[in-house]
């Protein structure tokens, strides 16, 4: 009886022609895919370049000052701004400011009541007006002028003399401190000293005199009144 031997196991192989055909198909397919992607990329770049070119050649939007003009107009007069008007017609409205108040030419020398007037007193003549101010209260120049003397004086302790704007001389006596010097120009209301009680004095006060050239010491009360100031009436 013949003996039949089993055939040995053999590895199945694909013929070389088949492998070459498959490889060629894969390469062709891959090439086609990459070519497709390349066309897409090229198309995108072309579109981007087109957009850039259009943007570069497009006219820039016209600048307008309307918002700034509107804000400026609103800062003056909200009703003056009209969006339908040309920008040149929307000009800010200027409101006139009231003129500054005139500076006073005559002021009260100290914020205090009059304690003694001009005339006979205690058997002698009192040649000025006394203002019963507290120690250290500011004394002001009653007019514009120039300081012609500042320092010690007999009977006054310390005094200041001012050549006043009308040619008269104002005399301030018994002050505690002098705050100006000779030759210094002053204006009405400038602080020139402080109230004291130096010299022949019974308490803190300002003694004020007016000396008129060619006449001598005159009553300060009518002199003040002639300049529009009633020094005898003080609401203190």
Secondary structure, 3 states (H helix, E strand, C coil): CCCCCCCCCCCCCCCHHHHHHHHHHHHHHHHHHHHHHHHHHHHHHHHHHHHHHHHHHCCCCCCCCHHHHHHHHHHHCHHHCCCCCCHHHCCCCCCCCCCCCCCCCCCCCCCCCEEECCEEECCEEECCEEECCCCCCEEECCCCEEEEEEEEECCCEEEEEEEECCCCEEEEECCCEECCCCCCEECCCCEEEECECCCCCCCCEEEEEEEECCCEEECHHHHHHHCCCCCCCCCC
